């Protein structure tokens, strides 16, 4: 004979414990009923409200669109203008502007950006400065201290760069390792208001020929220390002195005067 088991009072109590309170359940059912009744209206209205929201945002921020562009130290092309025209001034990023403009202006090292609200942007180019020249035919190609060939000149008085390059064109970049040695030496001499005529390499020595046709010999393995010594010694050299040669021996500066 099959016996039926009665549920204990505790079981019913536990069930009641985990069910929604009567008030909250009724409220939820009412919300579902309202949603079903106005479902089509809600689904149709929400996209419209979102579009109206976007239009209002555009109207509020439209005055901040770039309409005026001021440039300095370079000529801005129509292609350059399209990069920034119409963009939101508050969203302009200097790094991105540099990345977009620099390939079109090899003569510029970097661009700096300032903003004049509500709609003006100022772009200033920092021009590259020549440190060396490389001769090809009757033309001198000018090289900056980053090793970039950025212009040509027929009468440049910059020192020759003693580096052999198979292909020389505007935009060609010289290996930084080859350039560092000569750049460090020449820039230090230029800081001393000395005019460098040429630079050449023989063995482990760099020879720098100055305006008065005397030569300074730097050891490639010790040139930084020798530059420091030369800066101290140059204060004792008179402009009227006729010098033939300057060398460094045992941490001393040897100056050979003309007879």
C-alpha positions, 0 to 999 in steps of 0.5 A: 500500500502506497503511503503519501508523505506530508510536507512539514510545516517547516518546508512551507515556511522555508518556501515562504522565506525565499519568495518575493514579498507580496508588495514587491512582486505586485510592483514588478508585475505592474511594470511588466504589464506597462512595458508590454502595453507601451513596448512599441512606443518605447522602442520607437522613442528611445532611438529618436531621443538618442539622435536628438541628444547627439544633435544637441551635443554637436550644436553645443560644441560646434563653435570649437571646430577649427576654422583658423590656422596660423603657421610659422616657419613653414608653408602650410599646404592644402593637404596640411590644412585638411589634417586639422580643419574642422577637427575639434580644438579640444581633441587636437593632440600635438604628437598626432599633428607632428606624425601627420605633418613631419613627412611633408616638411623634411626641413622641420625638426618638430612642430609645437601647437598652441590653441586659441579658443574657440576655433584657432590653432597655431602651429610653429615649426622648429627648423633643422640646423645644418651641422655638416655638408656632403658634396655631390657634384656641384651641390652640397647636401646639408646634414643636421645633428640628427643625421638627416639630409634636409636641404641643398646649398651651392655655397655652404661653409659648413664642415664636410662630413667624412662619411661615405654614403652610396645614396644621397637624397633629401630625407636620407638619414645617416647612421647615428653611430657614424655621426655622433663622433663628428657632431660632438666634436664640431658642436663643442668647437662651434660653441667656442665661436670657432669656425670649422672648415673640414673634418676628416678621419685617419686611423683612430684620430679625427682631424678638425681643420679650423678657419685659420688653417690649423688642425686639432687632432682628437683621439676617437677613444678619448675625444670627450676628455680632450674636448674638455682640456681644449676648452680650458686651453683655448682661453690662453690662445690669443686671436693674433697667435699663428697656430699650426697644430694642436694635439693631446699627449698624456692629458696635456694640450700641445700647441705648436705655433708657427715660426 
